[in-house]
Amino acid sequence: LSSNPFNEIFDKVVQLLGALRQKGLIRKWQYEQMMPDRTKCELAHLYFNPKTHKDGIPVRPIESTIHAATTKISKFLDKILRPIFDDKCKDTT
């Protein structure tokens, strides 16, 4: 990368949430729960785990997004969707 994309990614997330709020598609409390905190966000990390048991030792890509700008959106949606998913899939586990 020639530059750090953190600010661009963060700003896009903030703009998207602002647009959803302005259009009345999300409520204020939803907006506040999903809004990322610039001081706590990090750029996602990409690393690779080698598959040492395979010929040529290929690698498996892993992307860590635990403190990414979209983490609060993901957690918010999980709270809403998890009960529905668990209810519909309880007979399959």
C-alpha positions as CSV (number, residue, x, y, z in Angstrom):
1,L,0.0,0.0,0.0
2,S,1.2,3.5,-0.8
3,S,-0.8,5.1,2.0
4,N,-2.7,4.2,5.2
5,P,-6.4,3.6,4.2
6,F,-7.6,3.8,7.9
7,N,-9.0,7.4,7.6
8,E,-10.8,6.6,4.3
9,I,-12.4,3.5,5.7
10,F,-13.4,5.2,9.0
11,D,-14.8,8.2,7.2
12,K,-16.9,6.0,4.8
13,V,-18.4,4.1,7.8
14,V,-19.2,7.4,9.5
15,Q,-20.7,8.8,6.3
16,L,-22.8,5.7,5.7
17,L,-24.2,5.8,9.3
18,G,-24.9,9.5,9.0
19,A,-26.8,9.1,5.7
20,L,-28.9,6.3,7.2
21,R,-29.7,8.4,10.2
22,Q,-30.4,11.5,8.1
23,K,-32.9,9.5,6.0
24,G,-34.6,8.2,9.1
25,L,-33.7,4.6,8.3
26,I,-32.1,4.1,11.7
27,R,-32.9,5.7,15.1
28,K,-30.6,7.8,17.1
29,W,-29.8,5.1,19.6
30,Q,-29.0,2.7,16.8
31,Y,-26.8,5.2,15.2
32,E,-25.0,5.8,18.5
33,Q,-24.5,2.1,19.1
34,M,-23.0,1.5,15.7
35,M,-20.8,4.6,15.5
36,P,-17.1,3.7,15.7
37,D,-14.8,5.5,18.1
38,R,-11.7,6.8,16.2
39,T,-9.5,6.4,19.3
40,K,-10.3,2.7,19.7
41,C,-10.4,1.6,16.0
42,E,-7.6,0.0,14.2
43,L,-6.9,-1.0,10.6
44,A,-7.7,-4.7,10.1
45,H,-4.6,-7.0,10.2
46,L,-3.9,-9.6,7.6
47,Y,-1.7,-12.5,8.5
48,F,-1.1,-16.1,7.2
49,N,-1.0,-19.4,9.0
50,P,1.1,-22.0,7.2
51,K,-0.4,-25.4,6.6
52,T,2.7,-27.4,7.5
53,H,1.0,-30.8,7.0
54,K,0.5,-30.1,3.3
55,D,3.1,-30.3,0.5
56,G,4.6,-27.0,-0.5
57,I,3.4,-25.5,2.8
58,P,0.5,-23.4,1.5
59,V,-0.8,-20.6,3.8
60,R,-4.3,-19.8,5.0
61,P,-5.1,-16.1,5.1
62,I,-6.5,-14.7,8.3
63,E,-8.0,-11.2,8.7
64,S,-8.3,-9.9,12.2
65,T,-11.0,-7.2,12.3
66,I,-11.6,-7.1,16.1
67,H,-11.1,-3.4,16.4
68,A,-12.1,-2.4,12.8
69,A,-14.4,0.6,12.0
70,T,-17.2,-1.8,11.2
71,T,-17.0,-3.9,14.4
72,K,-19.8,-2.1,16.2
73,I,-22.1,-2.5,13.2
74,S,-21.3,-6.2,13.2
75,K,-22.0,-6.5,17.0
76,F,-25.2,-4.5,16.7
77,L,-26.5,-6.7,13.8
78,D,-25.5,-9.9,15.7
79,K,-27.6,-8.9,18.7
80,I,-30.6,-8.6,16.4
81,L,-30.1,-11.6,14.2
82,R,-28.6,-14.1,16.7
83,P,-31.9,-15.0,18.4
84,I,-33.6,-15.5,15.1
85,F,-30.7,-17.6,13.7
86,D,-30.5,-19.7,16.9
87,D,-34.3,-20.3,16.9
88,K,-34.4,-21.4,13.3
89,C,-31.3,-23.5,13.4
90,K,-31.8,-25.2,16.8
91,D,-33.0,-28.4,15.2
92,T,-30.0,-28.6,12.9
93,T,-27.3,-28.7,15.7
